[in-house]
Amino acid sequence: GKLMAVEMGAKMTKVDKERKAKYSRGEGNTTKGVAKPFLKRKIKRSEKKITMGSMRAAQTEILLPTEPGVLEAEGMERTDRFSQEQVAGAVDMQTRRKAYNVSLEQLGPYRASFTANGRKLLLGGRKGHIAVANWDGFNILSEIQVQETVRDLTFLRDSSMFAVAQQKNLYIYDAKGTELHCMRNHRPQVNRLQFLRYHYLLATIGSTGMLRYLDVSTGANVAELPTRLGECDCMRANPWNAVLHLGHTNGTVTLWSPNVHEPLVKMLC
């Protein structure tokens, strides 16, 4: 680019100077008053490296990702009413090519889970179908039929292992669908799963309203918290602080942390 030519001795334009100023590291050190030749050369080399670094950072600015897109409704419109066709028609051609439809009508309804980087997709059908796929292009990597009800599933640390809440027990599988563990201490049934990837904890909630935290590195339960609010079929984790949000069948929403035996927040919605 133009800034690369500047490195070879070309003159900088006003626009180039503004781009370079964004990545400037402040006023540099001067060799004025430095008596030792070795120290003077060292300061000059250091300042040259800093200058070149800011210029190259300005040069690669064009490669930085743009701000994430948003949906803006006009007037009485609601964003939850926008169809996929409307969204695809408003984005650029490259993004539009990434859209595709997947029809899974026979063994559903399905639950889905993504890896942290969004590259792998885990699907679990209510009638026992489990599949791991690449999200880009949707090519199936592995799939199994467990011949049991699948209530929920989630990837663990990465795509190499995933947990499945089946008819009676909680199971751990590897990426190829081989059963690794059967957790029988989560009975009678697990309804929802959430993996706290920064804490290596797998949270489960089920028909008895017992919230359990499983350490996936040791296989031991680190906390068992009775909610005393009956069956729970809705659980989500806050990605910023790992606080679990539970939605109970009696209309109560509670917030939980493994170190506190009472809900952090309890409200009737």
Solvent accessible surface area in square Angstrom, and as a share of the most:
residue,aa,sasa,rsa
1,G,79,0.76
2,K,92,0.39
3,L,3,0.01
4,M,84,0.38
5,A,41,0.32
6,V,19,0.11
7,E,42,0.19
8,M,164,0.73
9,G,66,0.63
10,A,45,0.35
11,K,176,0.74
12,M,49,0.22
13,T,63,0.37
14,K,154,0.65
15,V,95,0.55
16,D,6,0.03
17,K,117,0.50
18,E,97,0.44
19,R,68,0.25
20,K,46,0.19
21,A,67,0.52
22,K,133,0.57
23,Y,62,0.23
24,S,62,0.40
25,R,170,0.62
26,G,55,0.53
27,E,179,0.80
28,G,45,0.43
29,N,110,0.56
30,T,96,0.56
31,T,30,0.18
32,K,183,0.77
33,G,81,0.78
34,V,30,0.17
35,A,96,0.74
36,K,142,0.60
37,P,89,0.56
38,F,129,0.54
39,L,79,0.39
40,K,68,0.29
41,R,127,0.47
42,K,112,0.47
43,I,32,0.16
44,K,115,0.49
45,R,126,0.46
46,S,51,0.33
47,E,39,0.17
48,K,137,0.58
49,K,149,0.63
50,I,61,0.31
51,T,57,0.33
52,M,44,0.20
53,G,27,0.26
54,S,7,0.04
55,M,11,0.05
56,R,124,0.45
57,A,37,0.29
58,A,0,0.00
59,Q,40,0.18
60,T,64,0.37
61,E,44,0.20
62,I,149,0.76
63,L,142,0.70
64,L,106,0.53
65,P,124,0.78
66,T,127,0.74
67,E,156,0.70
68,P,121,0.76
69,G,75,0.73
70,V,118,0.68
71,L,93,0.46
72,E,138,0.62
73,A,45,0.35
74,E,135,0.60
75,G,81,0.78
76,M,188,0.84
77,E,96,0.43
78,R,130,0.47
79,T,62,0.36
80,D,99,0.51
81,R,168,0.61
82,F,50,0.21
83,S,45,0.29
84,Q,145,0.65
85,E,138,0.62
86,Q,109,0.48
87,V,51,0.29
88,A,26,0.20
89,G,57,0.54
90,A,88,0.69
91,V,48,0.28
92,D,87,0.45
93,M,107,0.48
94,Q,126,0.56
95,T,63,0.37
96,R,92,0.34
97,R,191,0.70
98,K,135,0.57
99,A,69,0.53
100,Y,82,0.31
101,N,155,0.79
102,V,64,0.37
103,S,88,0.57
104,L,68,0.34
105,E,151,0.68
106,Q,153,0.68
107,L,58,0.29
108,G,16,0.16
109,P,106,0.67
110,Y,51,0.19
111,R,70,0.26
112,A,61,0.47
113,S,17,0.11
114,F,99,0.41
115,T,16,0.09
116,A,73,0.56
117,N,106,0.54
118,G,28,0.27
119,R,163,0.60
120,K,49,0.21
121,L,7,0.03
122,L,0,0.00
123,L,17,0.09
124,G,0,0.00
125,G,0,0.00
126,R,107,0.39
127,K,125,0.53
128,G,0,0.00
129,H,30,0.13
130,I,1,0.01
131,A,2,0.01
132,V,4,0.02
133,A,1,0.00
134,N,40,0.20
135,W,113,0.40
136,D,126,0.65
137,G,59,0.57
138,F,40,0.17
139,N,76,0.39
140,I,78,0.40
141,L,84,0.42
142,S,23,0.15
143,E,99,0.44
144,I,43,0.22
145,Q,73,0.33
146,V,28,0.16
147,Q,148,0.66
148,E,63,0.28
149,T,37,0.21
150,V,2,0.01
151,R,25,0.09
152,D,5,0.03
153,L,5,0.02
154,T,16,0.09
155,F,8,0.03
156,L,9,0.05
157,R,127,0.46
158,D,53,0.27
159,S,29,0.19
160,S,49,0.31
161,M,53,0.24
162,F,2,0.01
163,A,0,0.00
164,V,0,0.00
165,A,0,0.00
166,Q,6,0.03
167,Q,75,0.33
168,K,119,0.50
169,N,12,0.06
170,L,0,0.00
171,Y,30,0.11
172,I,6,0.03
173,Y,12,0.05
174,D,36,0.19
175,A,40,0.31
176,K,167,0.71
177,G,15,0.15
178,T,78,0.46
179,E,95,0.43
180,L,73,0.36
181,H,100,0.45
182,C,31,0.19
183,M,28,0.13
184,R,154,0.56
185,N,83,0.42
186,H,1,0.00
187,R,114,0.42
188,P,72,0.45
189,Q,44,0.20
190,V,4,0.02
191,N,5,0.02
192,R,30,0.11
193,L,3,0.02
194,Q,37,0.17
195,F,30,0.12
196,L,11,0.06
197,R,114,0.42
198,Y,158,0.60
199,H,100,0.45
200,Y,87,0.33
201,L,19,0.10
202,L,0,0.00
203,A,0,0.00
204,T,1,0.01
205,I,1,0.00
206,G,6,0.06
207,S,33,0.21
208,T,79,0.46
209,G,1,0.01
210,M,49,0.22
211,L,0,0.00
212,R,33,0.12
213,Y,0,0.00
214,L,1,0.01
215,D,27,0.14
216,V,34,0.20
217,S,80,0.52
218,T,101,0.59
219,G,36,0.34
220,A,54,0.42
221,N,41,0.21
222,V,80,0.46
223,A,14,0.11
224,E,81,0.36
225,L,0,0.00
226,P,45,0.28
227,T,11,0.06
228,R,175,0.64
229,L,31,0.15
230,G,39,0.38
231,E,73,0.33
232,C,0,0.00
233,D,69,0.36
234,C,72,0.43
235,M,1,0.00
236,R,132,0.48
237,A,25,0.20
238,N,41,0.21
239,P,105,0.66
240,W,230,0.81
241,N,89,0.46
242,A,16,0.12
243,V,22,0.12
244,L,0,0.00
245,H,62,0.28
246,L,2,0.01
247,G,18,0.17
248,H,12,0.05
249,T,100,0.58
250,N,85,0.44
251,G,30,0.29
252,T,9,0.05
253,V,34,0.20
254,T,0,0.00
255,L,31,0.15
256,W,3,0.01
257,S,23,0.15
258,P,36,0.22
259,N,133,0.68
260,V,60,0.35
261,H,126,0.56
262,E,103,0.46
263,P,34,0.22
264,L,81,0.40
265,V,66,0.38
266,K,122,0.52
267,M,96,0.43
268,L,139,0.69
269,C,111,0.67
